[in-house]
């Protein structure tokens, strides 16, 4: 069974600084996707960034970037120039891809990030 | 299209009562998912539909839970004889079957069983 582990239940960062959230996963699949989702307090979950496992190049979306280490099964999220609006729960998620069709998203337990002014 | 809609946003019910939640996905998406999220935890998969067919159910989905997606459009999730342990946020999401696009989530229905 696939599992996703986020080892940091809570983190805090000063506004404008950089923070890295950790995620590891366990799978025997070779073809899969990885995601980071953000869930602000009392608001819906939104997609932050995504990575295809067969791509070696790390994904980047503005201030958000990932460090994808396939052999180590590691997928960390770096947030640069942190903003107060980045305060949220961040979930790492794994999605297998079977023969052209997506499997279900499997989530970690989340990291609560607080950005302090 | 305004995204994934869920109704109601909040539901308080007495133990033993039945409740039903509704989800309206993005119309172009053929996949629809239900997840349950308890406080401080990540979402846990319950079930999903491809069009009108329910293709997978988690072992978390006991016999008291039933989900439908008639005509492959909106979906309902019913919980019969609710228990206090059913208190959670119930999230609906939709996606394409094959696109590398992730899920679009609704705002969820928060169920409190008293």
Interface residues (C-beta under 8 A of the other chain):
Chain A: X4 X33 X35 X37 X43 X44 X45 X46 X47 X50 X52 X91 X93 X100 X101 X102 X104 X105 X106 X107 X108 X109 X110
Chain B: X31 X33 X40 X41 X42 X43 X44 X45 X48 X56 X91 X93 X95 X97 X98 X100 X102 X103 X105 X106 X107 X108
